[in-house]
Amino acid sequence: MGKCLSCLKVPPPAHQHTVSHHPTLQLPPARHEYERTREVSESGSSLSGVEGRSPVPPPDAQSNGSGKNSVIINASEKRSFYSRIPPLAKSASNEVRRLSSKDYSEAKIGILFDQYKDSQCDFILSEGIEHLCMDLDVKPEEFKVLVLAWKFGAETMCRFSRGEFVHGCKALRVDSIKGIQSKFSDMLLEVQDPEKFKDLYRFTFKFGLDADASQRILPSDMAVLLWKLVFSQCEPSILKRWLTFLERHPNIRGIPRDTWNMFLNFTEAVGDDLSSYDDTEAWPSLFDDFVEYENDQLNQNITKDLKEESE
């Protein structure tokens, strides 16, 4: 009793009757120090405002009547102690909600759709798409518009349903013209990935079909236009010769889905001079006709050159 907290030690077991004191044990503070501290506390000073105050109450305040040592802290000391506890950090729930909140408004997307939709139906039709493209500062025949239609999941060209438009804007996380414009660079970068471009390429076939007429084969003239469009960013070396072949053979009236899909593999498999083409593989017959036509053209050119040299 009478020792400061920094010098208190664990009391010895009950069977020990003597306690050895360390020779350097500090003496308890003088009585008048405790009295001065009590006077300051009773005068309304806070615990933190008393300089040099001993952290231990006077010896007579340590007894609770049971004969055991205890520390009694009055109400003013408790208030002072809690006032010094730093405030708990704010809950992160608000921050989580802010990060997970939508950065677009579905209501605004609906209003944007209404600006371009046809007055007679709930679709954006040709005229509305032209106005939309004007506001987006793009031309309807641009590659960007094809990519936008792909992101919107459009069923057919020259038409956006409300569901397609809303779904596409939500996927892009935009609700305005400026928002869509800001995503063009990201979309163009995305389709540079071979798998993404393959998905865009296959989408283009379906996009070109006339859904109202239940078309299953893409008309050749439409196929030519769409091949030029979808390969406008990265043109295969044989594309021009392939399109010339189709234009010079008007009897080829349509392109089936498998021929369209296989043409992408065909451009990757054959060389610039078609020397690596293997007619024993399961290519569409139209590819066989194209290679034969190209070989005939090459032979005719060789024969013509030889004839001119001989003359």
NORUR-V484993 format. One record per backbone hydrogen bond with DSSP energy under -1.0 kcal/mol. CO is the residue of the C=O (numbers start at 1). NH is the residue of the N-H. Records with the same first field share a line. If there is no record, write none. Layout:
CO: NH, NH
This chain:
4: 7
13: 16
22: 25
30: 34
31: 35
32: 36
33: 37
34: 38
35: 39
36: 40
37: 41
38: 42
39: 43
40: 45
41: 44
58: 61
59: 62
62: 70
74: 78
75: 79
76: 80
77: 81
78: 82
79: 83
81: 84
92: 96
93: 97
94: 98
95: 99
96: 100
105: 109
106: 110
107: 111
108: 112
109: 113
110: 114
111: 115
113: 116, 117
123: 118
124: 160
125: 129
126: 130
127: 131
128: 132
129: 133
130: 134
131: 135
132: 136
133: 138
139: 142
142: 146
143: 147
144: 148
145: 149
146: 150
147: 151
148: 152
149: 154
160: 124
161: 165
162: 166
163: 167
164: 168
165: 169
166: 170
167: 171
168: 172
169: 173, 174
176: 180
177: 181
178: 182
180: 183
181: 184
183: 187
184: 188
185: 189
186: 190
187: 191
189: 192
190: 193
193: 197
194: 198
195: 199
196: 200
197: 201
198: 202
199: 203
200: 204
202: 206
203: 207
204: 208
207: 157
209: 211
210: 215
211: 214
218: 255
219: 223
220: 224
221: 225
222: 226
223: 227
224: 228
225: 229
226: 230
227: 231
229: 232
236: 239
238: 242
239: 243
240: 244
241: 245
242: 246
243: 247
244: 248
249: 252
251: 253
253: 220
255: 218
256: 260
257: 261
258: 262
259: 263
262: 266
263: 267
265: 269
266: 270
271: 274
274: 277
278: 281
281: 283
284: 287, 288
285: 289
286: 290
287: 291
288: 292
289: 293
290: 294
291: 295
292: 296
293: 297
294: 298
295: 299
296: 300
297: 301
298: 302
299: 303
300: 304
301: 305
302: 306
303: 307
304: 308
305: 309
306: 310
307: 311
